[in-house]
Amino acid sequence: MIRTQIELFFIALGFFTRLPVPGWVEFAPEKLGQAARFLPWVGWIVGLISALVYGLAVQVLPVDLAVVLAMAAGIRTTGAFHEDGWADTCDGLGGGWNRAQILAIMKDSRIGSYGTIGLVLMLLAKYLALVDLGAEQDYPVIAALLVAHPLSRLTAVSLMAVLDYARSDDSAKSATVARRPTLAELGIATLGGILPLLLLNPVEAFLVLVLAAVVGVLAMRTFALRLGGYTGDCLGATQQVAELIIYLGLLGAWNFT
């Protein structure tokens, strides 16, 4: 039982990041679907790497450069997996008039104007939020990275629990992961997403939890209306928006107090 859970975690790590995993891990399609429960826990790894890079870089570099390096480390770790989903979703929802057009645009590997603009604005907004968080102390940035990466991925998993997969074909790279998590699997994902909230005070933790929930609800409504479900790109887009909203929520909370 424990070995199975460890294997599923490594499967999630290997699928959602570029990090190496042990050779005995078997990437079977049915296991990929079960491994989605560990997506928020993979966020722990991404958040830790980003926070570690920031913590080391800020000792010798200005805050803005340290933030750039931290963001670059996170993107390199995941292979821009979620950023790609955000760009594709911007292209699809921005350029498509109906469900078929949107899905076709999102499947195109080329990035269009909507995707380019959306990706630039997303990266810029996250950069500015993290720089402002680190204006006086290092801890707010480190805490934000450690909280936002797991919780934003939990927000993405929540879509899988309530929406159907929008594509009827199995050619999409996330098709093998597209299954509704069981209550037990959702519990594992939820635990991984909310445990880092212990790094915050109760007011801050409640605020970012509510903001992440709002992003999840709006994403579910949008994708249900426009697509009749979700795709892997939709999950990546939801993660990106939730991550940004968490940074902005923490920035507002720390500036207000």
N, C-alpha and C positions, 0 to 999 in steps of 0.2 A: 504493500500500500504506500509506504513512504517512498520507496524507490520509484513507484509509478508517478507520484507527485513531483519528485525531483526531475524525472525524465521529462514530464510535461513542462516544467519550468524551463529546462534547457531548450526544449523545442520552441517555446515562446521566445526565449532569448535569441535563438538562432534565426527565427523567422522575422522578428521585429527589430533586430539590430544586426550589425556586422561583426559582432563579437564571436570568437570561436567557442565551440561547445565540444564536450567529450565525444570521442569517436563511437562510443557504444549507443549514443542517442539515435533512435530510429524515427525519421521524419515520415510517418505514415499519414495519409489524408485524414483518417478518423481521429488520429492523435492531435493533429493540427487544430481541429475544431475544439477539442477539449482543452487545448493549451491556452485558449483565449482568456481563461480565468486568471492567468498569471500576467496579463498585460500590465496592470497597475504595478505589479512587483518588478517587472522589467523597467518600469518608470523609476523605481528606486535606483537601479543601476545607472540609468541615464542621468538622473538627478545627482547621484553621488559623483559621477565622473565630471559633470559640469561644475558642481560646487567645489570639487577638489582643484580643478583647473583654475577656477576663479580665486579660491583661497590662496593658492600659490602665486598666481600671477599678480594679484593686487599687492603683494608684499614688495614688488619691485617695479610695477608699472602703474600708470594712472587707472582709475576705476573704469573709464570708458574702454580702454584697450583690454583690460581684464574681462570685461563683459563680452567683448567681441570674441576673445579666446574661449570663454566658457560656452557661448552659443555655438561656436565652431566645433568645439569638442562634442557637444550634444548632437549636432547635425551629423558629424562624422561617425559617431557611434551608431546612429540609426540609419545611416545612409540616406538621409533626407526623406525617409519613408513617409512621415506624416506631412512634411512640407509639400511633397509631391502630391499627396491627396488633396491638400488645401488648394493648390494651384489648379489641379484638374477640376475640382468642384467649382471653383470660381469660373473657369472657362465654361463648364457645362451649364451651370445655372444662369450665367450671364449671357451666353450665346445661344442656348437652346430654347425653343418655343414650346416643345412638347416632350413627353417622357422619352420617346425614341431618339429624338435629336440630342437631348441632354446626355443620355447614356452613351450615344455614339461619340459625342465630343469628349466626354470624360475618359473614354477608352483610348482616344488618340494620344500617343506618347508625346506629341508636339505640344508645346505650351503657347497659348495665344495671349492676346492683349489683356483680357480679364485675369488670366492666371498670373501673368507677369506683374501687373499692377497689384493684385492681391498679395502675391508673395513678397514684393518689395515693401508694401505697407505693413504687412504682418511682421516681418523681420525688423523693420524700423521701429514699430510700436513696442515690440518686446525689448529691443535694445534701449530705447529711451526710458521705458519703465524700470528696467534693471539698473540703469545708470543713476536714475533718481533715487532708487532704493538704496544704492550704495554711496550716496552723497556724503553721509556723515559716519556711517558704521558699515562694517563688512557683514555682520550677522544677518541683516534683513535680506541681502541678496542670496546668501547661502540658504537661509530658511525658505525663501521663495522658490528657489530651484528644487530643493528637497521636497517641498509640498506640491508644487505645481505639476511636476512630471507624473507622479503617481495619480493624483486626483484627476487630472485632465484625461488620463487614460481610462480611469474608471468611468468618466462621463461618456467616453466612446463606447465602452463595453455596455453601458446602460441602453444604448440604441439597439444592440443585438438582442436584448431581453424583451423588447416590445415591438420591434419592426421585423418584417420579412426581408429576405435578400431580394434586391430589385432585379437582378439579372436572371434570365431564364437559362443562359448558357453557363458552362463551367470553365470558360477560358480565362476569366479574370483571376488575377494572382491571389485574391482573397477569398475565392469561392470555397476553398477547402476549409476555411475558418468560419464560414457563414453558417452558423447553427445557433439556435437559441440556448443560452446557458441554463443549466438547471439551477434550482434554488441554492444547492450546495456550492455550485461553481460560482454563482453570483455572490454568495457569501464570502468566498475566498477572495474574489476580486474586490469586493467592498472593503474587506479588512485591509488589503494592500493599499487601497486608495485613501483611506481615512486615518490610518495609523500615524502618518507624518504630521497630521494636524496637532499632535501633541507638542510640536515645536512652537506652536503659536499660543497666545492667550485665548481664553474662551470666546471673547468677542470676535477676534480675528478669525478664529477657526469657524465660528458660526457664519460669519460674513462670506468667506470664500466657499464654504459648503453650499450656501444658498445661491451664490453666483454661479457655481458649477452646475447646480441643479437647474437653474434658469436656462443656461446654455443648452443643457441636455434636452429640456422640454421644447425650446425653440427649434433646436436641430431636428428633433423627432417630428414636430409639426411641419417644418419646411420640407423634409425629405419624404414624409408621407404624402403631402399634397403634390409635390413636383414629380416624385419618382415612384410612389407607392411602396417605398421601402428604402433600404440603404445599400450602399456598395462599400468596398474597402476605402475608396476615396472619401466617401462621406464620413467614415470613422476617423480618417486622418484629419479631415477638415474640422470635425468636432473637437478632436484633441487640441488642435492648434488654437482654435478660438477659446476653448476653456483655459488653456495655459495662459494666454494673454489676459483674459478676464481675471484670473487669479492674481497675476502680477499687478494689474490695475487696482484690484480690490485691496491688496496688501499695501500698495502705495498710498491709496486714499486713507486707509486705516492708520498707517504710521504717520502720515502728514497731519491727520486730524488730531492725534493724541500728543 
